[in-house]
Amino acid sequence: MLAFTAGGALLLADVRPVAGPADAPEIVVAPGGSPSAPLEQTFVPPGTSEATPPPTMAPARTVIRLPEHLRIFRAFAAIASGSEMQLRYHAAVIFRDSGDYEGAWNAFRSVAETGSTLAPIAALRAAQMIGLAGFADKAAEEFAAVIAQDALPASLRPAALMDGAAAMVAVDRPAQALEWLALVEVAPGVTLTNRAKARWERSVILREQGDPGWYDLAIATMEVAPTSPAARSALDALEDADITPPGMLAAFIEYRGFRSAAAEQRYRSLIVADLLDDTERATAWFYIGAVSERFGNRAGALEAYANSLAADAASDHADDARYWRGRVFEELELHADATVEYDRLLSEYPASDFAADAALRAGIMAGLLGQFDDALRRLGALAATGGSAGAEAARWHGLFREQAARTDVAPISAGAIHPLSYAAVLERGAEAAVSPFPASAYNERAEPFIESRAAVAEIHAWLTATFGAREHPAVAALDDPTVVLALDLARAGEPTVAGDLLLTVLNARRGQPFELLDIALATHDAGLHDISMIAASRVMTPLSAARRLEAPRPLLMLAFPAPYGERVHAAAEEFGVPPLLLLALVKQESAFNPRAGSHAGAFGLTQVIEPTGASIARALDEPWSLESLADPAKSLRFGAFYLAEQLQSFDGHMLAALSAYNGGPGNASRWLGIAPYPGADGYILGVDFVETRSYLELVTENYAMYRFVYAGAEARALPTLP
């Protein structure tokens, strides 16, 4: 859950991090990342330039002010379906979102004084609201009561403690604040970012008291989460106080904060001063190489990576250095040198996370050099390993087999290896990914899922045939107190807190397909489309890719939902975007959470950032504020406008347009220029941002699946060109 500083207290904002694929790893490390590094849901794209905005937290805001018509709609929806407590709570949410904090406090307090399931969270909200209204003493009193009662779900307790600590600081009770912040650090399930934030806030209090113990806490902040904003604040505070922080740690914080010149200077100073052992020297040279890539200095990157390997060929970054040397050689079109690096990685570091991609790229390099026998041998061997990497290898095997006219070599189907992969999609029509869409694509629409007895019976029958008869756990999912509370919160206007609670339940219900389905249906009904989507996807997680495609259509509609139907179609039609492509993009950007926020400051269904949104607003002659994108219709219009603009700029090249949407038009143009092979495959291969490449693959897969589920396509494929 995100927490924004507001009015001297932390306000639990109604914003949930974007959900990724149901079983995707939480952490992506590149370049220079180590799988063991304490990173927390942070993407660092390879080759990221200094022009790329650093991944910072969204700006602090007092409240997200919803459009009037959306608040009215929500109020009527609550009146139509909610209980009395849900109605009272929902009224408080409306007061809060309109900025009337005293009214919100009164309304939340009326719920908190009851014995309902919503009472503990209403009490927390009341404490937050009275603080925002400017009554510091009253806020401190109410936070003390909330924390003493200890009735909140465990996942909310860290936020309550941090909010309460801020309230205690406001009334000059630092000892209580320090006590509560210390409890945050040991709270079950607390994130590294929040642990670092709590530690840093303790350091700030001690510094203001003149206690030299703040030095150690500042350094401990840097150690616990070096990628966090708190770590950067701690580093800057130590520097301002003329206190020398640990050199390697400080340099890494500069690097992860995209303060690249400062990072390089620190690493080089440490090397020159001869203060490092071999492993540390290898690490320092590795990050100098990564910074050189950011600045476009390929020769410097190659030298630095080589120095890293020479310093310690067994360091945690050695396989990374070998891999990124290969990638730099690729960019220089030195394919033979790239192959040497990839082969050395495979022989020296066979367990590397980069091994599969190195094997794939070595095979592709051989094909680009015209060494087709070697390419087909390499790619065929990788295809035999299966999975998404095997499917991609099969795709390239087919391209080089055709180019070399090797009819004596048996074809390999990417779709047969992994029918859900983007390689399988391209196998059925790669031209459509780089060409203007046919007219038919603009007429393909998606209808929303409507729960019915027939639909549920169809899913249950399939689940029984697939997994066996339903087991009856001691506590059924919909009887779970956490689920009951979460659904109450969702209907009372608190989807973010509801979603956070339900994510813990989903993790606990793995391997219970019927229970996951119950959650998917209930959360769909409550408007929690992201949670419903994840739950439905996890129903199918144990199955092979081919078996998932055989799931009944109602279940696939839950896993690939189409909410906001008319608004999606209206925005797509207004700006000339295929509706199903817009759905595929929204699924990846926000998982259909209208208040999704990112660390880069993007917001809403289509994840528009402040500068881009302001530019779109001027083009559409509309008033602008980032908060206005909480309105699904507006967010969809802005996203459709920007996607249409990119499609037009790149002559209908879907992959270039999508990469411009994710990584910026300048990078999209660069990738067009350096693509080592024509067509969709070559374009994706040339994308050197890990995040953007993954984004292209996933949106392409989403689009093909939406066509399969909603447009009657016989198989997952892009639209057929005339």
Helices and strands as residue ranges (DSSP letters): E 3-6, E 9-12, H 68-81, H 84-97, H 101-112, H 119-132, H 136-149, G 154-156, H 157-170, H 174-185, H 192-208, H 213-224, H 229-240, H 247-256, H 260-272, H 278-294, H 298-311, H 318-331, H 335-348, H 355-368, H 372-383, H 387-403, H 414-417, H 422-427, G 430-433, G 439-443, H 453-467, G 477-479, H 481-491, H 495-508, H 513-525, H 529-540, H 545-548, H 553-559, H 565-575, H 579-590, H 610-620, G 626-630, H 632-649, H 654-663, H 665-674, H 679-686, H 690-710
